[in-house]
Amino acid sequence: MEERQLGRQGLTVAALGLGCMGMSEFYGSSDESEAIATIHRALDNGITMLDTADVYGNGRNEELIRKALRNCRKEVVIATKFGGVRDVQGNFLGINGRPDYVRDACEASLRRLGVDVIDLYYQHRVDPATPIEETVGAMADLVAAGKVRFIGLSEVSPSTLSRAHAVHPITALQNEYSLWSRDPETGMLARLRELGIGFVAYSPLGRGFLTGRFCNFNDLSADDWRRRSPRFQGENLRQNLVLLRIVETLAREKGCTPAQLALAWVLSRGSDVVPIVGTKRQSYLAENIGAVGLQLRTAEMERLDAAFPLGAAAGERYPAEEMSALNA
């Protein structure tokens, strides 16, 4: 698989990464054996970066990756995140970016992952009570101590990113980016390229919506987080289905699936953009890998751009309380 460089500090990964969150929580039921088989299939097909976080499954997702990588750690770039705090029952308690917490969270992730060093360590969300300089300073200490190789941020503003980068080089920013979430194009991508920071795009398939598999609210299981997402509800869903039909039509004309078309669009946004596809099934992974190398013609790009201008999607990306946690 094609490789892409993230940042200027030496991190190179495959053009497509694997998001492991749904293997443990949020998107309905999961099967551990199938999840591990999916990770192995990803590695066999050239994917090198696995993305997780300490809040996914309240630590269980990191432990799952430990099981999956028992015999193949050297082949993989492990990316995990800290910042979200949960109690033992899984309730979310807030965001913590204090230096002492950063150190403790890293040690806990190292234990769960069963590794000596984390390849890419992100602050998952910015703690409004802690200056970003203090948080990144603690992350830099982890690099100096050999516990972390590269550091990243997630869902931050261009100004916060610049302040952080002045403390220690940021290798990657992870923000949502897809046909229906084009916010990074309003200034963030330009800032990243100015500073030499790579971009990791999460939810490149619109949390599965752009695959065409969720056309009705009842297609989502009772324990699926997307039932809380404004974009999957009521009139918002009806309006967004109009956008989906455009993707489906163009995919039929091109002889690919809607998922492959939407993912190829993200892959086309630059050699410094690495989308992470979140899936827990081998069949969907195989479909996603089929997007790598799929070339979009100028006329096809123009049709997608016309159908999906900034703000085209109906509804916010997150429920109100989660939107408030973004450092926009």
Sequence and secondary structure as in RCSB ss.txt:
>XXXX:A:sequence
MEERQLGRQGLTVAALGLGCMGMSEFYGSSDESEAIATIHRALDNGITMLDTADVYGNGRNEELIRKALRNCRKE
VVIATKFGGVRDVQGNFLGINGRPDYVRDACEASLRRLGVDVIDLYYQHRVDPATPIEETVGAMADLVAAGKVRF
IGLSEVSPSTLSRAHAVHPITALQNEYSLWSRDPETGMLARLRELGIGFVAYSPLGRGFLTGRFCNFNDLSADDW
RRRSPRFQGENLRQNLVLLRIVETLAREKGCTPAQLALAWVLSRGSDVVPIVGTKRQSYLAENIGAVGLQLRTAE
MERLDAAFPLGAAAGERYPAEEMSALNA
>XXXX:A:secstr
  EEEETTTTEEEESSEEE GGGTSSBS   HHHHHHHHHHHHHTT  EEE  TTGGGGHHHHHHHHHTTTTGGG
 EEEEEE EEE TT  EEEE   HHHHHHHHHHHHHHHT S EEEEEESS  TTS HHHHHHHHHHHHHTTSEEE
EEEES  HHHHHHHHHHS   EEEEE BTTB GGGGTHHHHHHHHT EEEEE TTTTTGGGT   SGGGS TTBG
GGG GGGSHHHHHHHHHHHHHHHHHHHHHTS HHHHHHHHHHTT TTEEEEEE S HHHHHHHHTTTT    HHH
HHHHHHHS TT SSS SS HHHHTTS  
